[in-house]
Amino acid sequence: MRTAALRLAAATLLLAGCGAQEPPAPPTTPTAATRAGDVSTVDQASTERYRYDVNYPALAARDATLAAALRAYGEQRKREFLAAAEGAPRSADTEFVPWELHLRFDVRADTGDFLAIVATGEAYSGGAHGNPVIASFVLHRASDRVVTMADLFADAEEGERALGDYARRELVARRAAARPLDNAELRWLRDGTAPRPENYAVFAIDGDGARPARGLVLIFPPYQVAPYADGAVEVAVPASVFRELLRPAFRGAFEKATQ
């Protein structure tokens, strides 16, 4: 049985198969731990056609808005996966490898002001490797909203440009330590860090429980700024880079620059 490696990445489930149809076997009963106090909730099932497991964290009652967002995302991913897996053709001439979906939600930071969760996983439908799945969910507790990067800034493009400039310098320095970057690689970095919403869809708060937060963690999925083999690439951006560009409601949640 293939064990899928979990990689951080924003990717869609691009699912394919081959051959003649056979009716799927009845699935095993999905299991879910739902009692108060459970460490997590696991939704899982297995048939001869597919296997899936979706792992949800246990969250406090005050974070119900975030819990609902995680559940909605997990259910959407599962529906897409099952629809494709159940309709995939099979061939008598080719050994069929069950499709797999693995997804988990992990707490990345809880600063009091923010609770940040990153979803990572993989959908496998044959081929050399699975398709990475990556997303982030950042709850601003004072407003009880799951916020996007654009929500944080008074001018989203200006904020993303500041983040991108910092990230690009950091990534160039990392890569150049091994060898000089060629023009194609530099264009790749410029495109992947350009001030566009899709480039900043996945992020977390940089904090360890002590508020205010140190900054933001940009999470670039595979292929966005580096080859697939590099996996997801993270850059921590200190609050001093962007704090004055934030909407006033969010500035107090990030530390001020030290003199």
NORPEPE-V370260 format. One record per helix or strand of 2 or more residues. SS is the DSSP state (alpha for helix, beta for strand). FROM is the first residue (numbers start at 1). LEN is the number of residues. If there is no record, write none. Layout:
SS,FROM,LEN + SS,FROM,LEN
//
This chain:
beta,40,7 + beta,50,8 + alpha,61,27 + beta,99,12 + beta,114,11 + beta,131,10 + beta,145,3 + alpha,149,4 + alpha,156,21 + alpha,183,10 + alpha,197,4 + beta,203,4 + beta,215,6 + alpha,228,3 + beta,233,6 + alpha,239,3 + alpha,243,3 + alpha,248,4
//
